[in-house]
Amino acid sequence: MPFAVHVLGLAVFAQGTSEFMLSGLVSSIAADLGVSLAAAGLLTSAFAVGMVLGAPLMALAGRTWPRRRALLFFLAVFVAVHIAGALTPSYGVLLATRFVGALANAGFWAVALTAAVSMVPGHLKGRATAVVVGGVTIACVVGVPAGAVLGERWGWRAAFWAVALVSLPAFAAILRSVPGGVRGDGEAAPVPVRDELRVLTGPRLRPTLLTMALVQGATFCAFSYLEPLLTRTTGLGAAWVPAALALFGAGAFLGVTVAGRYADRRATALVAYGMVALALGWSALALTAGRPVAVLVLIPLLGLLAFGTGTALITRLLGQAAGAPTLAGASATAAFNLGAAVGPWAGGLALDAGLGHRAPVWVSAALMGLALVVAGARRAAVAVSGVRVTE
C-alpha cells in the first residue's frame, strides 16, 4: 500500500476527531460562551449540514485542480478554521467555523477517496478505501476520548488546538508523497460534469446511495444515544460509557480492516450479509438492553458490522461510478453524512415521543429493514431487466 494512502488516513483521523469530539465538549462550550446546551448542540448540526452540502460543491469547485493541490487547500482551510475557533470568544463565529470546517472536510474526503483508489491496482482498491475510512474509526477509539480528556483538563479550546496540530504532519506528508503537482503528470483531464451527473443519477447508483445513507443513519441513530441507553436502561455507571464507546470503535476498526481485505472480491456478499446481520443485531440490542453482559458483547459486534458494511458499500459505489471520478467520492461522502444527520434526528423524535431509551435502537433496526427493502428492490429490478449485476 503506498505511503500516500496512509497519509490520507492520518488526515481523515484528525478530521474525524473534529467531527465527533463535540459530544464530550458541549457543556463546557455552552458554559464558556454563555449559550444554552441546545445552541451548543447546533455546532454538531452545522458540521453535518456542511458535510452534506460541501461534498459535491467542493468536489466541483476543485475538479480542475491536481489532487495534491486540492487536498492541501482543503486541509489548510480545515486547520485555519480550527485555529479561529480556538481563539474566538463569539458563538456566532464558532458556529461559522464549524460550517466552513465541514465544507473543507467534505472536499478533502471526496478527493481523498478517489485519490486513494487511483494510486493502487484494481485488486487493492477496497484496501485503500479501508485505510482512508479507517481514519474515522481510529478517531472514534482514540481521538474523541482524547479530545474529551483535553477538554476536561484544559478547556474545550485545547481540543481544537490539538486537531489543528495533528493535521500539520498530514499537510507536510501530502505535500511530499501525493502525486499531482501540475495537471498532466499522471492525472487525466476531468470528465464533463454532465457526464458525471448522468452516471450518478443512473438506476444502478441511486439505490446504492440510498442504501448507504440508511445504513449510516441506523449506525449513528443508535450510537448518538448510546450513553442514555447504557446509564438509564442497562444500569451501567457513567464510567462505563467511554469503555463502551471504545469497544464500538475497536469493532468498527476491525470491520473496516476485514472489509478492506475482502470487499474487492466479495463486496455484494459482504453488503448483503452485513445488512441482514445489522438488522438482527440492532433488534437484539433493543431486546437485551437491560442486560449488561449482552450489551457489552453486542456493541463491538455492531461496530464491526456497521463499518464493515459501510466500507463495502463505499467500495462498491466507487467501482460502479468509475465514470464519475470527481463526484463519486463526493456522493459517497454526502450519503454517509446524510445518514449521520438524519439518523440521530429520527432517534430524537422517538425519544421525544416518550417511547423510552430503547427507542433509538428500534429506529436503527427499522432503518436497516428499509435498507434491505431498497437493496432487494434494486436486485429485483435488475433481474426483471435481464441485466447482470456487476461491482
GIVEN-V631374 format. One record per run of one state. SS is the DSSP state (alpha for helix, beta for strand, coil for the rest). FROM is the first residue (numbers start at 1). LEN is the number of residues. Records with the same first field share a line. If there is no record, write none. Layout:
# GIVEN-V631374
SS: FROM-LEN, FROM-LEN
This chain:
# GIVEN-V631374
coil: 1-2, 25-1, 34-3, 62-5, 88-3, 119-3, 155-1, 178-15, 201-2, 225-1, 235-4, 288-4, 321-6, 353-6, 386-6
alpha: 3-22, 26-8, 37-25, 67-21, 91-28, 122-33, 156-22, 193-8, 203-22, 226-9, 239-49, 292-29, 327-26, 359-27
